[in-house]
């Protein structure tokens, strides 16, 4: 079997398995929520003092954890950088960007969540650019930074869980259209950025491999 066909089939298998896994996880979560007796906790019904304490802890813990990761990146062992530090430091910015982009673009249409679609496509585009840069000679710090952007920023900017929730609220036609448009947009970004480079004859591996 030709190698390119094997790669194509592998990619399609990963895509289908991922979609099936997240759909199954969402369905199991819904069943657990229905069948498991839980005490409803509504923040607005909590005492005002407890609500203020919860809000204060939430505001403090997040930035403190981020500062800890930043100090670990600057002063920690070099071995931590490619595996943990860069991804943790840049990850929150991807989540914040996705939140604001989704709030801005998703209300445009009730049948196609443009915000989530844009975030997933943008994340794929950035991943392709980072992988392209990672195929050129890099020092250890630069390579760790590129990998951190992929794992942290792009991992937080993209979302399959939100996409699955949105699919549940769409009709059959619109849900299939959403999946196909998302897949096609991501593939086009990869083909244009990485495909043209590979077809030029370059075959260098990633700097972290």
C-alpha positions in Angstrom: 0.0 0.0 0.0 1.4 3.4 -0.9 2.8 5.4 2.0 0.7 8.5 1.3 -2.5 6.3 1.3 -1.4 4.8 4.6 -1.0 8.3 6.1 -4.4 9.4 4.7 -6.1 6.4 6.2 -4.3 6.9 9.5 -5.4 10.6 9.6 -9.0 9.7 8.9 -9.0 7.0 11.6 -7.7 9.4 14.1 -10.4 11.9 13.1 -13.2 9.4 13.4 -11.9 7.9 16.6 -11.6 11.4 18.2 -15.1 12.4 17.2 -16.5 9.1 18.5 -14.6 9.3 21.7 -15.7 12.8 22.6 -19.3 12.1 21.6 -19.3 9.0 23.7 -17.7 10.9 26.7 -20.3 13.6 26.4 -23.2 11.1 26.3 -21.8 9.2 29.3 -21.5 12.5 31.2 -25.1 13.3 30.5 -26.2 9.9 31.7 -24.2 10.3 34.9 -25.7 13.7 35.5 -29.2 12.3 35.1 -28.8 9.1 37.1 -26.4 10.3 39.9 -28.2 12.1 42.7 -26.4 15.4 43.2 -27.2 18.5 45.4 -27.6 21.5 43.1 -25.2 24.2 44.0 -26.2 27.6 42.6 -23.7 30.4 43.2 -26.4 33.0 43.5 -28.1 31.0 46.3 -24.9 30.8 48.4 -24.5 33.2 51.3 -22.9 36.5 50.1 -19.8 36.1 52.3 -19.2 32.6 50.8 -19.7 33.9 47.3 -17.2 36.8 47.9 -14.7 34.3 49.3 -15.1 32.0 46.4 -14.6 34.9 43.9 -11.6 36.2 45.7 -9.9 32.7 45.8 -10.7 32.2 42.1 -9.1 35.6 41.2 -6.0 34.9 43.3 -5.3 31.3 42.6 -5.2 31.6 38.8 -2.6 34.4 38.6 -0.5 32.8 41.4 -0.4 29.5 39.5 0.6 31.4 36.3 3.3 33.3 38.2 4.6 30.0 39.6 4.9 28.6 36.1 6.6 31.8 34.9 9.2 31.5 37.7 9.7 27.9 36.9 10.3 28.8 33.3 12.9 31.5 34.2 14.7 29.9 37.1 13.7 26.2 36.9 15.8 23.3 35.4 16.2 23.4 31.6 14.6 20.0 31.4 11.2 21.5 32.5 11.0 24.0 29.7 10.0 21.7 26.8 7.6 19.6 28.9 5.9 22.0 31.2 6.8 25.6 31.6 6.3 27.2 28.2 2.9 25.5 27.7 1.6 26.5 31.1 2.8 30.1 30.7 1.2 30.7 27.2 -1.8 28.4 27.7 -4.1 30.9 29.5 -3.8 33.4 26.7 -5.2 30.9 24.2 -8.2 30.3 26.5 -8.8 34.0 27.0 -8.6 34.6 23.2 -11.1 31.8 22.5 -13.5 33.2 25.1 -13.6 36.7 23.6 -13.6 35.5 20.0 -16.5 33.1 20.7 -18.5 35.8 22.4 -17.9 38.1 19.5 -18.5 35.7 16.6 -20.8 32.9 17.8 -23.9 35.2 18.0 -23.6 36.0 14.3 -25.4 32.7 13.3 -27.5 30.2 15.2 -26.7 27.4 12.7 -22.9 27.8 12.5 -20.7 28.8 15.5 -18.3 31.1 13.7 -16.3 31.9 16.8 -15.5 28.2 17.6 -14.8 27.5 13.9 -12.5 30.5 13.7 -10.6 29.5 16.9 -10.1 25.9 15.7 -9.0 27.0 12.3 -6.6 29.6 13.7 -5.2 27.1 16.1 -4.5 24.7 13.3 -2.9 27.4 11.3 -0.6 28.4 14.1 0.3 24.7 14.7 1.3 24.4 11.1 3.5 27.5 11.2 5.1 26.4 14.5 5.8 22.9 13.0 7.3 24.6 9.9 9.6 26.7 12.0 10.5 23.6 14.1 11.9 21.9 11.0 14.7 24.5 10.7 17.7 24.4 13.0 16.8 25.6 16.5 18.5 25.7 19.8 17.0 23.9 22.8 15.2 27.0 24.1 13.7 28.0 20.8 12.5 24.5 20.2 10.9 24.4 23.6 9.2 27.7 22.9 7.7 26.5 19.6 6.5 23.3 21.3 5.0 25.3 24.2 3.0 27.4 21.8 1.6 24.3 20.2 0.8 22.5 23.4 -0.2 25.5 25.5 -1.6 28.4 23.4 -3.0 26.3 20.5 -4.2 23.6 22.9 -6.2 26.2 24.8 -7.3 28.2 21.7 -8.8 25.1 20.0 -11.6 23.1 21.5 -13.3 19.8 20.6 -15.4 19.7 23.8 -17.2 23.0 23.0 -17.7 21.8 19.4 -19.4 18.7 20.6 -21.8 20.6 22.9 -22.6 22.9 20.0 -23.2 20.0 17.7 -25.9 18.7 20.2 -27.8 22.0 19.7 -27.8 21.9 15.9 -30.0 20.1 13.5 -28.7 17.0 11.6 -27.9 19.0 8.5 -26.2 21.9 10.3 -24.2 19.6 12.5 -22.8 17.7 9.6 -22.1 21.0 7.8 -20.3 22.3 10.9 -18.1 19.2 11.1 -17.3 19.2 7.4 -16.5 23.0 7.3 -14.3 22.7 10.4 -12.4 19.7 8.9 -12.0 21.3 5.5 -10.8 24.6 6.9 -8.2 22.9 9.0 -7.0 20.7 6.2 -6.7 23.7 3.8 -4.5 25.5 6.3 -2.3 22.4 6.7 -2.0 21.8 3.0 -1.1 25.4 2.2 1.4 25.9 5.0 3.0 22.4 5.4 2.0 20.8 2.2 3.7 23.3 0.0 6.9 23.0 2.1 6.9 19.2 1.9 6.2 19.1 -1.8 9.2 21.4 -2.3 11.4 18.5 -1.4 12.3 19.4 2.2 12.0 16.5 4.6 13.7 17.7 7.9 12.2 16.4 11.1 10.8 18.4 14.0 13.5 19.8 16.4 12.0 18.0 19.4 12.0 14.6 17.8 
